[in-house]
Amino acid sequence: MEEIKKIHIGPAKCAVDMNDGSERGEYVNQDYILQAMGRPHRCINLMYCYYPFDKEWPGRISEVMKDADVSFQWDYPYDDYFTYKGGLGGTTEDEPFTCMRDVRRHGQDVSLTLTIDPAVTDEHLIAIAKDLRPFGRMLLRINHEATGNWFSFNKRCTYQEVADFYVRFHKIIKEYAPNVSTILCIGGCESADSDEISKEKEFTEAVRATDIWSVDKYISLHYGWPFDVAEKGGNSFTVDNAENVFNMTKKSYERFKYLNGGIDKPMVMSELNADGDVVGPYEQANIVKAFCDKVKNEKAEWLKAFTFYMFRDRGRLGLEIEDPNNPEVGIPQPEMKVYRDIIHDEYFSPVIEETGEAQFPAKMRWGSFEDSDGIAIPIHFDCNPTFCEVTFEEEINLMMEINGRWFYKSPKAKTIDLMSAFFENPLKGECDLTLKIFAPPASGENDPSQGEDWDQNYYSVIEKMPNIRVRFEPVALKN
């Protein structure tokens, strides 16, 4: 076996994130999603709310008020997301932190969407910032779709007050959790003849203050769900086309940049999909593919990432529809295969490069899905294998890739069967591959004892070469 190599994982031309859980569906664990997708995402977006002054808090509002006379998803006193259990006087042993740890131990970054009552004090915001600091280079999307009129924070405040609150919270994050990047998600340019973003006067300062710009764009959306059914002639849904959504997003980016004095910042789409309630399952898949083809063919370097909304949904906005008989079961839609092909395309995949020679014990650094250092072990294959597995003696948390498919190893797991990397993509003959290994934090949190850069990086050491078993024929066959 040749010497092992040092490797570095860097950003894709356009990264892909996934939304997991919201008012429309429950959180799905990352082991399941990894097996379904065959690769991790850059980020997993989690949707939560924080309205600590409300008498119903901290209950999920649709459950606390399940008998209320409500005819629209956002008619409750506060937003119908899972409730953020941290903050002032809260705990980090409950949601969203349990999910955040699951996301990070699987080699993905956390994108936390948090709708917040703008009336909360700085003490509340400082407590949230301190909650988030151990979770590395995460993203925080504060009061998203802030130029709309449906979320509770918009009903309680003017647009200027919402924008001022965003800037206030951003400054607190920079002071108490500088490893966290903020996302401003507003309407952007919403028509072909619009030269300004929605509520531009109110949000210009927020555009300049934030770390990342964002818009949410659904190529079709049944916004009346789940209180009515989308039918022809109805008025509770919208529909557009992929090209127009692409152009409006680009136009929004250009306006953001103009408002920022021509200085560039990362631009993302924090929610993207087409709703099968409107266009049906087959066109849903075709429309999303058309949008991603547009991004790739245009070489849209201004778009740094998009978040697919979502993995499993009780309606028709997911790669899976939640089984009405059992919420832990998902029913894959035609969009699933199309989406898998998209995220495995080179344009939307992270770049892994060799950076030098390595040896055991090997020190590895986990910064983020777009900036981490690991090792690669060369493996020779005579042909497509019949058995391929790797066994570790030490308890260590790892993410591994071979032949285009990723695998997770928890600290307690010893042997990982790698054969599923060859089922859909069998080797055509003799070749050399590498087993690429990275080590995100087993706890899902960074360790303050590791040094001054603890909130940016996490370090692990793999002491010795694992045992790699590769065979090219059955152990035994009887004629």
Summary of the structure (lengths in Angstrom):
residues: 479
radius of gyration: 23.0
end to end distance: 35.2
largest distance: 79.4
contacts: 1594
relative contact order: 0.16
helix: 27%
strand: 29%
